[in-house]
Amino acid sequence: MNGTLNKVLLIGHLGDDVKIHYFEGGNCIGRFPLATNEVYINKQTNEKITSTEWHNLVVRNKAAEICEKYLSKGDKIYVEGRIKSRQWQAEDGTTKYTTEIQVTEFTFLTTKKELDHNRQPFSVAAEPSKPNYDIQNLPAPDTDLPF
């Protein structure tokens, strides 16, 4: 393989509501944490262990507005994106680092707002370079995932 690949696929639950920030010119950015869990049995103690990994997700513009409108803490979502690391100077002069998932596509799997309004899950392409964001109604997700 000659090229490289930076692709992330996650299914998890929101750890908080979407926080959105608007910029001059109408652009915006939304941020929210996503929790993924790994469950396994400790062979020595036969105890069930759950390990949670937290991911910082970033969505932009129309996708951010859709996420803010429909998602809330605890909702389950499927996302595709790429890993992006960045650094900045804090007010105290220290250098801070973070690693984020820049979301390019997502599908709402379960949302509290969806359950309240009996809506079907839908999928959105959130690619910043694509100006239109088509929303498609999808059938209910199959709970027997192949992985």
C-alpha positions in Angstrom: 0.0 0.0 0.0 1.6 3.3 -1.1 -0.7 5.8 0.7 -1.7 6.3 4.3 -5.0 6.2 6.0 -6.4 8.3 8.9 -9.9 6.9 9.5 -11.8 6.3 12.7 -15.1 4.4 13.2 -16.8 4.7 16.5 -20.1 3.7 18.1 -20.7 5.1 21.5 -22.8 7.3 23.9 -22.5 11.0 24.3 -21.0 12.0 27.6 -22.5 15.5 27.5 -24.7 17.7 25.4 -23.2 19.2 22.2 -21.5 22.5 22.9 -21.6 24.8 19.9 -19.6 28.0 19.2 -20.4 30.4 16.4 -17.8 32.5 14.5 -18.0 35.6 12.5 -19.3 34.8 9.0 -21.8 32.2 10.2 -19.5 29.2 10.6 -19.7 27.2 13.7 -18.1 24.3 15.5 -19.7 21.7 17.8 -17.8 19.6 20.4 -18.9 16.7 22.5 -17.3 13.7 24.3 -18.1 10.2 23.2 -17.7 7.1 25.4 -16.9 3.7 24.0 -16.8 0.6 26.3 -15.0 -2.6 26.2 -16.3 -5.4 28.5 -14.3 -8.5 29.4 -14.0 -11.1 32.1 -10.9 -11.1 34.3 -9.8 -14.8 34.0 -8.2 -14.8 37.5 -11.1 -13.3 39.5 -13.9 -14.2 37.0 -15.1 -10.6 37.5 -16.8 -8.6 34.7 -14.7 -5.5 33.8 -15.9 -2.5 31.8 -13.2 -0.2 30.4 -14.4 3.1 29.1 -12.4 5.2 26.5 -13.4 8.8 26.0 -13.1 10.5 22.6 -13.4 14.3 21.9 -15.5 14.8 18.8 -15.7 17.9 16.6 -18.4 18.6 14.0 -18.6 21.7 11.9 -21.2 24.1 10.4 -24.6 22.5 9.4 -23.5 19.1 10.9 -22.8 20.9 14.2 -26.3 22.5 14.2 -28.0 19.2 13.5 -26.1 17.5 16.3 -27.0 20.3 18.7 -30.6 20.1 17.7 -31.1 16.3 18.0 -28.4 14.9 20.3 -28.2 15.0 24.1 -26.2 13.3 26.8 -26.5 9.5 26.7 -27.6 9.2 23.1 -26.0 6.5 21.0 -24.3 7.5 17.7 -22.1 6.0 15.0 -19.4 8.3 13.6 -16.7 8.2 11.0 -13.9 10.7 11.0 -10.1 11.3 11.3 -7.8 11.8 14.2 -6.4 15.3 14.5 -3.9 16.5 17.2 -3.4 20.1 18.0 -1.7 22.3 20.6 -2.2 25.8 21.9 -0.9 28.2 24.5 -3.0 28.4 27.7 -3.5 31.7 29.5 -0.8 30.7 32.0 1.7 30.3 29.2 1.8 26.5 29.3 1.4 24.5 26.1 -1.7 22.3 26.0 -2.3 19.3 23.7 -5.4 17.5 22.6 -6.4 14.8 20.2 -9.8 15.0 18.6 -11.9 13.1 16.1 -12.9 15.4 13.2 -16.3 13.9 12.3 -16.9 13.4 8.5 -20.1 11.3 8.7 -22.5 10.3 11.5 -25.7 8.3 12.1 -27.9 8.8 15.1 -28.6 5.3 16.5 -30.8 6.3 19.4 -31.7 9.7 20.7 -34.0 10.8 23.5 -35.6 13.4 21.2 -36.1 10.7 18.5 -37.9 8.4 21.0 -40.0 11.3 22.2 -41.1 12.2 18.7 -41.1 8.6 17.2 -38.6 9.5 14.5 -36.4 7.2 12.4 -32.6 7.4 12.8 -30.9 9.4 10.0 -27.4 9.8 8.6 -25.5 12.9 7.7 -22.3 13.4 5.7 -20.4 16.1 7.6 -17.5 16.6 5.2 -16.5 20.2 5.6 -15.5 20.4 1.9 -19.0 19.4 0.8 -21.4 22.3 0.9 -24.7 20.3 1.1 -25.6 17.9 3.9 -28.2 15.4 2.7 -30.2 13.8 5.4 -31.5 10.3 4.6 -34.1 8.4 6.6 -32.7 5.0 7.4 -34.4 1.8 8.7 -33.9 1.0 12.4 -30.3 -0.3 13.0 -29.8 -4.0 13.4 -28.8 -4.9 17.0 -26.8 -8.0 15.8 -23.7 -6.2 14.8 -21.2 -8.4 12.9 -18.2 -7.2 15.0 
